[in-house]
Amino acid sequence: MASEECTGDRIDWDEAIMRPMVAGEFVLVLTGVAPVPTSVCLRPSPIGFVEDEYRQIEVLGTMNSIEPQVETQWTVEEPNIAEYCGRVGILLVGATKREFIPPKDS
């Protein structure tokens, strides 16, 4: 998740899954549909002076080319998600969607 290279507009996703890996690590897998072929990346917000319980991560998409509107599936995986977590987890932020992982207590 290289934030310097990650640009674009916020986009929404259809599904966010944390899959276990070896040694207690997890990989974050996001899937969705875009109107044209789109490159998707994750950009963490900078950490302030006080770390939050949930660290905000933006889901950004950039159109690969200007083509006719054809719904295209996309998937992005982040195997080092633990590096970007707050004390409890992450807050994914898209164009119109927000999701706490793990879910925040009401």
Number of C-alpha atoms within 10 A of each C-alpha: 16 9 13 7 10 18 16 15 13 19 20 21 21 10 10 17 13 17 12 12 10 6 6 6 13 17 16 17 16 21 16 17 17 20 13 18 21 19 17 25 24 23 20 20 12 12 12 7 6 6 12 15 14 19 21 23 19 22 26 21 22 18 15 11 9 8 10 9 10 11 13 12 13 17 15 16 19 15 17 13 17 14 8 19 20 16 11 15 20 24 22 22 22 18 13 9 13 16 14 16 18 12 11 13 5 3
